[in-house]
Amino acid sequence: MSVNEFLEKAWSDKGPKLVSGFSRPLYHNLVGLLKGRKYDKRAYGGMIRHTEAGMLTEWASQVPAGGVIVEIGCYGGLSTSYLLNGLRKKGGKIYAIDPFNSDLDKQEELTDDCVPLENKPTKSLVEQRLKRNGFDGMFELIEGFSQEAAHNWNPEVKIDFLWIDGNHEQAYRDFKDFEPFLNPGARVAVHDAHPRYGYAAVVEDVKKIFAEGAWADLEHVKSIITGRKVG
Ligand SMILES: C[S@@+](CC[C@H](N)C(=O)[O-])C[C@H]1O[C@@H](n2cnc3c(N)ncnc32)[C@H](O)[C@@H]1O
């Protein structure tokens, strides 16, 4: 199946009608039930669904030993916690990028209106949360914008899983900025990439991202499109 055919199918599937909210394949729902309900979505102000959360844990557990995950858009640390939960077995590390509550004027100027800027979670709040969840030593929170983080990236640190959920008007740019640092076969996953319950700009960017190079294991979970970059 070509990438275009895959995306067309992903975005036209409505899922089984019997139980509302369920997605195809049923395996995703099972993972969501078992692994996607561990952290308090409401308290963290998170925006991922249970199936998405469970699958983030699953994909994170598939990186090689000592693997590296980069998260763009950490917000209150909900998706970060699910990723870390999967990464735990691998002795890996996550770099989670977000301006948190710093530089609010710049955030106001660049905002995609996805999250309120009042009372944004602070870096130290998220740090405490992740430590409380048992992830001390497994994460580095980078307070700032993805473009700066990419610019200052140590090229020796290769990435096994790039999770893009930052500014919804910059998904393609985020991919291009970090692409030079991806390990062969690295997973790239983009959130809010669904025409019905995502952002139109992300949908367009996802078409561009997955049209470039060669991809394996393309998968669609609710509003996430993911695949492994193999060329
Ligand atoms: C949708 S929220 C992330 C939600 C989080 N992934 C979760 O599921 O719990 C998007 C976050 O990305 C941040 N953001 C916006 N532009 C960014 C950029 N250029 N680099 C990093 N983070 C950015 C926003 O401030 C916000 O905190």
The ligand as a Tripos MOL2 file, in Angstrom:
@<TRIPOS>MOLECULE
LIG
   27    29     1     0     0
SMALL
NO_CHARGES

@<TRIPOS>ATOM
      1 C1         -0.8890   19.8700   22.6960 C.3       1 LIG1
      2 S1          0.2440   20.4230   23.8780 S.3       1 LIG1
      3 C2          1.1780   18.9750   24.2300 C.3       1 LIG1
      4 C3          0.4150   17.9610   24.9960 C.3       1 LIG1
      5 C4          1.2380   16.7950   25.4700 C.3       1 LIG1
      6 N1          1.9850   16.1740   24.3810 N.3       1 LIG1
      7 C5          0.3390   15.7490   26.1000 C.2       1 LIG1
      8 O1         -0.2710   14.9810   25.3600 O.co2     1 LIG1
      9 O2          0.2650   15.6990   27.3210 O.co2     1 LIG1
     10 C6          1.3670   21.3520   22.9050 C.3       1 LIG1
     11 C7          2.5010   21.9590   23.6790 C.3       1 LIG1
     12 O3          3.5280   22.3350   22.7800 O.3       1 LIG1
     13 C8          4.0380   23.5770   23.1870 C.3       1 LIG1
     14 N2          4.7250   24.1960   22.0510 N.ar      1 LIG1
     15 C9          4.2410   25.0960   21.1620 C.ar      1 LIG1
     16 N3          5.1970   25.4160   20.2730 N.ar      1 LIG1
     17 C10         6.2970   24.7060   20.6050 C.ar      1 LIG1
     18 C11         7.5970   24.6020   20.0730 C.ar      1 LIG1
     19 N4          7.9610   25.2800   18.9900 N.pl3     1 LIG1
     20 N5          8.4860   23.7900   20.6870 N.ar      1 LIG1
     21 C12         8.1180   23.0580   21.7710 C.ar      1 LIG1
     22 N6          6.9010   23.1090   22.3180 N.ar      1 LIG1
     23 C13         6.0040   23.9250   21.7410 C.ar      1 LIG1
     24 C14         2.8090   24.3180   23.6690 C.3       1 LIG1
     25 O4          3.1610   25.4260   24.4520 O.3       1 LIG1
     26 C15         2.1120   23.2090   24.4560 C.3       1 LIG1
     27 O5          2.6020   23.1470   25.7600 O.3       1 LIG1
@<TRIPOS>BOND
     1     1     2 1
     2     2     3 1
     3     2    10 1
     4     3     4 1
     5     4     5 1
     6     5     6 1
     7     5     7 1
     8     7     8 2
     9     7     9 1
    10    10    11 1
    11    11    12 1
    12    11    26 1
    13    12    13 1
    14    13    14 1
    15    13    24 1
    16    14    15 ar
    17    14    23 ar
    18    15    16 ar
    19    16    17 ar
    20    17    18 ar
    21    17    23 ar
    22    18    19 1
    23    18    20 ar
    24    20    21 ar
    25    21    22 ar
    26    22    23 ar
    27    24    25 1
    28    24    26 1
    29    26    27 1
@<TRIPOS>SUBSTRUCTURE
     1 LIG1         1 GROUP 0 **** ****
